[in-house]
Amino acid sequence: MLVLGTGMLVFAADARAQSSLPPWELEVHAGGHVMSSNPTSGTPIVEFPVGPPLPTGGGASLTRAVSSWYFGDGARLLNDVNVRFGVPGRITPLDTAVSRAIAERKDGAVFGARVARYLTRRIALELNIDYAPSKLEFVDGVNAAIEATSTSFLAAWRDLLGTGFTFNNSVTSTTASVAGNGHDITTTGALRFHFPESHGWRPYVTGGAGVIVYDGKAPSATLTGDYGFLFGNTFPINEQDIATVSVRTKDSAALGMLGGGVEYDFSRRHGLRADVRLEFHSSRVDTVLSAQPSVTLQPPSFVVATGLSPSIQFSNSTIFGRPSSLSGPDVNDLETFNGAGTRTRVRVSIGYVVHF
């Protein structure tokens, strides 16, 4: 009886305390991320696609269709040919640079609002919505690696074209980068537990789950290589190699949250709150490659191969049935790295609370 009576008194006291406060609250807050992590684990591509053999008109010359000289089988073929000709120029393939995580998210300020309903004096259910800038950026070293590949394209092709009966040789390679931008919106439902009040201060802990939605543009870099010459000062060859490095991400993910803070009520209806929350969710940032090879068809019709095995073939017409080596299919978002892992970040905010 004593235990039962004591329990009823505690419940009644809590109910009276609860009834003295408005059951609802609205909070607006602002803050920032003091800590965040971007996972780098994942699975790199095992092997870049190899193009089919191409007819070369007999002899021991062998070549194959490639979609780009900047990476994979195309870079291997170009370097092998230059080795056979004994010239020093080599292209530095994109392969190593794109077989890993190449981008991470950068966090900044956060702005949001919370609505809560007190079930008792100490327990409340809340709905939280936050907006934060959150853009993807290439990690350190990626742009430098891409630029190194672009520069090496010039040396490799200038050296190769210098070995033949070619005139008016022209080789260019440029890089155009696009910066990432965007934001995220986080929506969570949570249960909040307040500890006993002390001198107007009410500490609490909270936990919950929700969803994070990302929106924005991913960073990318496009390499454009052009080379052309007149064979025998008569037959024109012009070819273009475009390769794009980019990333692909999930637009949304389930999210978990743990946190705590303290509220100071300076009146029955108004207060200030300092809040710290740890958020975590699965993250997938894939690295992808695209390529668009282009060969100019123009008179007078002509086809020639470099003559050694392996070889590179150049053609400006379809009548011979011998296409240029740079005649592979377009490559659309070839996944060179499949990202995986958990992303975490710590948010700190200061909020203004209104009870009603």
C-alpha positions as a printed NumPy array, in Angstrom:
array([[   0.   ,    0.   ,    0.   ],
       [   2.839,    2.357,    0.84 ],
       [   4.532,    1.712,   -2.53 ],
       [   1.251,    2.151,   -4.388],
       [   0.495,    5.378,   -2.53 ],
       [   3.988,    6.746,   -3.212],
       [   3.638,    5.929,   -6.931],
       [   0.299,    7.71 ,   -7.115],
       [   1.782,   10.799,   -5.452],
       [   4.699,   10.91 ,   -7.929],
       [   2.349,   10.501,  -10.892],
       [   0.067,   13.22 ,   -9.555],
       [   3.008,   15.58 ,   -8.995],
       [   4.272,   14.942,  -12.525],
       [   0.794,   15.497,  -13.933],
       [   0.474,   18.816,  -12.041],
       [   3.919,   19.896,  -13.355],
       [   2.923,   18.909,  -16.86 ],
       [  -0.373,   20.77 ,  -16.674],
       [   1.487,   23.925,  -15.608],
       [   3.331,   23.981,  -18.949],
       [   1.867,   24.229,  -22.442],
       [   1.954,   20.781,  -24.084],
       [   3.351,   21.955,  -27.437],
       [   6.565,   23.684,  -28.406],
       [   8.032,   25.198,  -31.57 ],
       [  11.749,   25.744,  -32.011],
       [  13.732,   27.481,  -34.737],
       [  17.473,   26.981,  -34.716],
       [  20.719,   27.585,  -36.574],
       [  24.151,   26.09 ,  -36.28 ],
       [  26.743,   24.116,  -38.141],
       [  28.619,   20.86 ,  -38.521],
       [  31.651,   20.552,  -36.276],
       [  32.679,   17.112,  -37.478],
       [  31.883,   14.886,  -40.449],
       [  33.294,   11.793,  -42.126],
       [  33.099,   10.537,  -45.695],
       [  33.633,    6.812,  -46.289],
       [  36.356,    5.83 ,  -48.748],
       [  35.717,    2.08 ,  -48.844],
       [  34.312,    0.356,  -51.89 ],
       [  35.079,   -1.931,  -54.819],
       [  37.227,   -0.801,  -57.777],
       [  36.687,   -2.02 ,  -61.326],
       [  38.398,   -5.354,  -61.998],
       [  39.177,   -4.79 ,  -65.683],
       [  38.413,   -2.062,  -68.183],
       [  36.565,   -3.262,  -71.314],
       [  38.709,   -4.465,  -74.211],
       [  37.574,   -3.661,  -77.732],
       [  37.19 ,   -6.193,  -80.557],
       [  39.952,   -6.733,  -83.168],
       [  39.749,   -4.646,  -86.347],
       [  40.687,   -5.674,  -89.894],
       [  43.947,   -4.078,  -91.008],
       [  44.333,   -5.343,  -94.557],
       [  46.588,   -8.332,  -93.926],
       [  50.116,   -8.664,  -92.64 ],
       [  51.064,   -8.964,  -89.009],
       [  49.523,   -5.644,  -87.969],
       [  46.949,   -6.022,  -85.195],
       [  44.715,   -3.344,  -83.744],
       [  41.405,   -3.133,  -81.935],
       [  38.528,   -0.709,  -81.489],
       [  38.926,    1.605,  -78.496],
       [  36.595,    4.252,  -77.096],
       [  39.246,    6.533,  -75.618],
       [  43.006,    6.918,  -75.393],
       [  42.715,    8.456,  -71.937],
       [  41.986,    5.242,  -70.016],
       [  41.763,    1.478,  -70.128],
       [  42.513,   -0.485,  -73.275],
       [  43.02 ,    2.621,  -75.396],
       [  45.806,    3.96 ,  -73.164],
       [  47.411,    0.513,  -73.121],
       [  47.319,    0.249,  -76.936],
       [  48.784,    3.726,  -77.45 ],
       [  51.626,    3.085,  -75.001],
       [  52.377,   -0.346,  -76.502],
       [  52.639,    1.176,  -79.987],
       [  54.968,    3.912,  -78.751],
       [  57.152,    1.272,  -77.1  ],
       [  57.436,   -0.58 ,  -80.431],
       [  58.417,    2.64 ,  -82.178],
       [  60.953,    3.464,  -79.474],
       [  59.603,    6.932,  -78.733],
       [  59.548,    8.239,  -75.151],
       [  56.015,    9.681,  -75.033],
       [  53.588,    7.734,  -72.833],
       [  50.067,    8.585,  -71.795],
       [  49.346,    8.41 ,  -68.06 ],
       [  45.999,    6.554,  -67.908],
       [  43.136,    7.723,  -65.754],
       [  42.809,    4.151,  -64.481],
       [  44.448,    4.574,  -61.059],
       [  42.875,    7.979,  -60.422],
       [  39.317,    6.739,  -61.025],
       [  39.563,    3.333,  -59.32 ],
       [  38.903,    4.852,  -55.881],
       [  36.64 ,    7.303,  -54.076],
       [  37.239,   10.658,  -55.756],
       [  34.637,   12.92 ,  -54.104],
       [  33.432,   13.878,  -50.643],
       [  30.676,   16.043,  -49.244],
       [  31.446,   19.401,  -47.667],
       [  29.122,   20.587,  -44.913],
       [  28.512,   24.059,  -43.575],
       [  25.75 ,   25.91 ,  -41.762],
       [  22.427,   24.335,  -40.831],
       [  18.987,   25.908,  -40.406],
       [  15.916,   24.149,  -39.126],
       [  12.804,   23.889,  -37.011],
       [  11.314,   21.426,  -34.536],
       [   7.781,   20.82 ,  -33.329],
       [   7.349,   18.785,  -30.148],
       [   4.475,   17.429,  -28.059],
       [   5.111,   16.724,  -24.382],
       [   3.649,   13.421,  -23.211],
       [   4.809,   14.133,  -19.644],
       [   6.921,   16.811,  -18.058],
       [  10.062,   14.916,  -19.039],
       [   9.157,   13.066,  -22.229],
       [   8.375,   14.64 ,  -25.572],
       [   7.912,   13.49 ,  -29.151],
       [   9.452,   15.764,  -31.779],
       [   9.539,   16.263,  -35.537],
       [  12.706,   17.904,  -36.834],
       [  13.455,   19.372,  -40.283],
       [  16.88 ,   20.773,  -41.2  ],
       [  18.291,   22.372,  -44.329],
       [  22.042,   22.536,  -44.966],
       [  24.338,   23.286,  -47.903],
       [  26.013,   20.002,  -48.822],
       [  28.054,   19.864,  -52.001],
       [  30.218,   17.15 ,  -53.485],
       [  33.819,   18.094,  -54.266],
       [  36.729,   16.165,  -55.747],
       [  39.188,   15.068,  -53.077],
       [  42.742,   16.389,  -53.088],
       [  44.85 ,   15.041,  -55.92 ],
       [  42.047,   14.173,  -58.343],
       [  42.274,   17.333,  -60.429],
       [  46.063,   17.042,  -60.552],
       [  45.844,   13.422,  -61.735],
       [  43.35 ,   14.355,  -64.457],
       [  45.563,   17.22 ,  -65.604],
       [  48.586,   14.893,  -65.707],
       [  46.682,   12.545,  -68.034],
       [  45.71 ,   15.456,  -70.275],
       [  49.297,   16.692,  -70.492],
       [  50.672,   13.229,  -71.221],
       [  48.215,   12.868,  -74.132],
       [  50.132,   15.651,  -75.9  ],
       [  53.551,   14.025,  -75.502],
       [  52.351,   10.54 ,  -76.506],
       [  50.652,   11.676,  -79.707],
       [  53.271,   14.194,  -80.767],
       [  55.963,   11.53 ,  -80.472],
       [  53.922,    8.936,  -82.372],
       [  52.953,   11.25 ,  -85.221],
       [  56.565,   12.345,  -85.51 ],
       [  57.557,    8.848,  -86.635],
       [  55.433,    8.724,  -89.802],
       [  55.187,   10.358,  -93.203],
       [  52.869,   12.986,  -91.757],
       [  52.601,   16.745,  -92.284],
       [  50.763,   19.618,  -90.566],
       [  50.577,   17.609,  -87.365],
       [  48.248,   19.053,  -84.729],
       [  47.69 ,   17.705,  -81.19 ],
       [  45.685,   19.378,  -78.417],
       [  44.335,   18.232,  -75.068],
       [  42.232,   20.381,  -72.739],
       [  40.47 ,   19.865,  -69.416],
       [  37.193,   21.501,  -68.356],
       [  35.995,   21.068,  -64.776],
       [  32.537,   21.613,  -63.291],
       [  32.286,   22.214,  -59.55 ],
       [  29.661,   20.417,  -57.498],
       [  26.871,   22.183,  -55.643],
       [  23.757,   21.286,  -53.7  ],
       [  22.109,   20.883,  -50.33 ],
       [  20.428,   18.305,  -48.137],
       [  17.162,   18.198,  -46.197],
       [  17.004,   16.018,  -43.101],
       [  13.691,   14.953,  -41.566],
       [  13.669,   13.002,  -38.3  ],
       [  11.218,   11.86 ,  -35.68 ],
       [  12.636,   11.54 ,  -32.171],
       [  11.86 ,   10.833,  -28.542],
       [  13.307,   13.316,  -26.062],
       [  13.843,   12.666,  -22.344],
       [  14.474,   15.592,  -19.97 ],
       [  16.374,   15.198,  -16.721],
       [  15.235,   17.034,  -13.569],
       [  15.39 ,   20.801,  -13.828],
       [  18.079,   22.711,  -11.931],
       [  17.948,   26.504,  -11.579],
       [  15.971,   26.832,  -14.801],
       [  18.236,   24.502,  -16.812],
       [  16.72 ,   21.323,  -18.265],
       [  19.265,   18.871,  -19.766],
       [  17.99 ,   16.126,  -22.046],
       [  18.946,   13.265,  -24.323],
       [  17.251,   12.34 ,  -27.59 ],
       [  17.276,    9.667,  -30.249],
       [  15.37 ,    8.886,  -33.39 ],
       [  15.41 ,    8.103,  -37.083],
       [  14.397,    9.629,  -40.358],
       [  15.584,   10.268,  -43.898],
       [  18.11 ,   12.545,  -45.578],
       [  17.54 ,   13.78 ,  -49.129],
       [  20.377,   15.213,  -51.227],
       [  19.911,   17.501,  -54.199],
       [  22.466,   19.196,  -56.444],
       [  25.066,   18.763,  -59.166],
       [  28.008,   16.382,  -58.911],
       [  31.527,   17.56 ,  -59.854],
       [  32.974,   16.43 ,  -63.175],
       [  36.011,   16.904,  -65.4  ],
       [  36.023,   16.486,  -69.182],
       [  39.176,   15.831,  -71.164],
       [  39.053,   16.663,  -74.876],
       [  41.865,   15.461,  -77.094],
       [  42.2  ,   16.267,  -80.798],
       [  44.833,   15.174,  -83.268],
       [  45.119,   15.537,  -87.008],
       [  47.634,   15.322,  -89.834],
       [  48.064,   15.032,  -93.589],
       [  49.553,   11.702,  -94.608],
       [  51.914,   12.212,  -97.548],
       [  50.83 ,   15.834,  -97.446],
       [  47.605,   14.712,  -99.194],
       [  45.27 ,   12.548,  -97.105],
       [  43.605,   14.238,  -94.079],
       [  43.034,   12.531,  -90.739],
       [  41.161,   14.242,  -87.873],
       [  39.987,   12.456,  -84.743],
       [  38.613,   13.579,  -81.38 ],
       [  38.647,   11.839,  -78.   ],
       [  36.321,   13.081,  -75.217],
       [  36.397,   11.453,  -71.757],
       [  34.434,   12.603,  -68.689],
       [  35.16 ,   11.745,  -65.044],
       [  32.216,   12.159,  -62.671],
       [  30.492,   10.702,  -59.609],
       [  27.1  ,    9.152,  -58.979],
       [  25.334,    9.148,  -55.61 ],
       [  22.145,    8.013,  -53.932],
       [  19.57 ,   10.789,  -53.659],
       [  18.277,    9.668,  -50.258],
       [  19.056,    7.36 ,  -47.347],
       [  17.586,    6.244,  -44.048],
       [  19.21 ,    8.055,  -41.135],
       [  19.755,    7.435,  -37.453],
       [  20.258,   10.136,  -34.816],
       [  21.497,   10.381,  -31.227],
       [  22.011,   13.557,  -29.28 ],
       [  21.461,   15.724,  -26.285],
       [  21.514,   19.255,  -25.001],
       [  20.166,   21.686,  -22.485],
       [  17.234,   24.099,  -22.432],
       [  16.895,   27.226,  -20.335],
       [  13.341,   28.521,  -19.913],
       [  13.369,   32.181,  -18.976],
       [   9.558,   32.275,  -18.834],
       [   6.667,   29.836,  -18.982],
       [   6.44 ,   30.162,  -22.757],
       [   9.943,   31.085,  -23.951],
       [  13.357,   29.529,  -23.746],
       [  16.721,   28.91 ,  -25.402],
       [  18.205,   25.544,  -26.292],
       [  21.725,   24.335,  -27.102],
       [  21.691,   21.021,  -28.973],
       [  24.288,   18.49 ,  -30.231],
       [  23.303,   15.622,  -32.53 ],
       [  25.182,   12.768,  -34.161],
       [  23.673,   11.668,  -37.485],
       [  24.691,    8.569,  -39.42 ],
       [  23.514,    6.973,  -42.65 ],
       [  24.737,    4.662,  -45.395],
       [  26.628,    6.481,  -48.134],
       [  27.388,    5.527,  -51.707],
       [  29.513,    7.749,  -53.944],
       [  30.456,    5.906,  -57.139],
       [  33.097,    6.965,  -59.652],
       [  31.975,    6.802,  -63.299],
       [  33.646,    7.332,  -66.666],
       [  32.127,    8.265,  -70.008],
       [  33.715,    8.538,  -73.469],
       [  32.716,    9.843,  -76.888],
       [  35.123,    8.997,  -79.717],
       [  34.742,   10.836,  -83.018],
       [  36.403,   10.331,  -86.401],
       [  35.96 ,   12.848,  -89.241],
       [  34.982,   11.258,  -92.556],
       [  36.369,   13.367,  -95.429],
       [  37.901,   13.042,  -98.921],
       [  40.18 ,   11.954, -100.351],
       [  39.506,    8.492,  -98.915],
       [  42.393,    6.956,  -97.057],
       [  43.346,    4.283,  -94.512],
       [  46.704,    3.479,  -92.951],
       [  48.021,    1.488,  -89.984],
       [  51.245,    2.107,  -88.09 ],
       [  52.601,   -1.18 ,  -89.446],
       [  53.929,   -2.852,  -86.311],
       [  52.063,   -5.25 ,  -84.058],
       [  50.237,   -3.968,  -82.11 ],
       [  49.257,   -1.073,  -84.337],
       [  46.955,    1.924,  -84.524],
       [  44.842,    2.396,  -87.623],
       [  43.634,    5.696,  -89.087],
       [  40.782,    5.943,  -91.577],
       [  38.699,    8.792,  -92.987],
       [  36.208,    6.703,  -94.988],
       [  33.906,    3.712,  -94.676],
       [  34.536,    2.392,  -98.187],
       [  37.56 ,    0.305,  -97.152],
       [  35.758,   -1.553,  -94.367],
       [  38.698,   -0.693,  -92.092],
       [  37.65 ,    1.78 ,  -89.378],
       [  40.027,    3.795,  -87.251],
       [  41.183,    2.3  ,  -83.976],
       [  39.282,    5.123,  -82.26 ],
       [  35.978,    3.608,  -83.374],
       [  34.776,    1.929,  -80.198],
       [  31.249,    2.598,  -78.918],
       [  30.351,    5.517,  -76.691],
       [  30.89 ,    4.734,  -73.015],
       [  28.072,    5.886,  -70.741],
       [  28.737,    5.98 ,  -66.983],
       [  31.141,    3.065,  -66.748],
       [  31.391,    2.377,  -63.006],
       [  35.06 ,    2.3  ,  -62.057],
       [  34.522,    2.429,  -58.294],
       [  31.503,    1.294,  -56.288],
       [  31.482,    3.266,  -53.055],
       [  30.175,    1.963,  -49.734],
       [  30.239,    2.781,  -46.048],
       [  28.61 ,    4.956,  -43.395],
       [  28.71 ,    8.738,  -43.312],
       [  28.576,   10.465,  -39.931],
       [  28.39 ,   14.101,  -38.896],
       [  27.939,   16.063,  -35.688],
       [  25.619,   19.067,  -35.666],
       [  25.623,   21.833,  -33.08 ],
       [  22.776,   24.358,  -32.976],
       [  21.289,   27.129,  -30.849],
       [  17.502,   27.438,  -30.888],
       [  14.716,   29.714,  -29.694],
       [  11.812,   27.809,  -28.12 ],
       [   8.182,   28.863,  -27.83 ],
       [   5.79 ,   26.766,  -25.701],
       [   2.095,   26.904,  -26.524]])
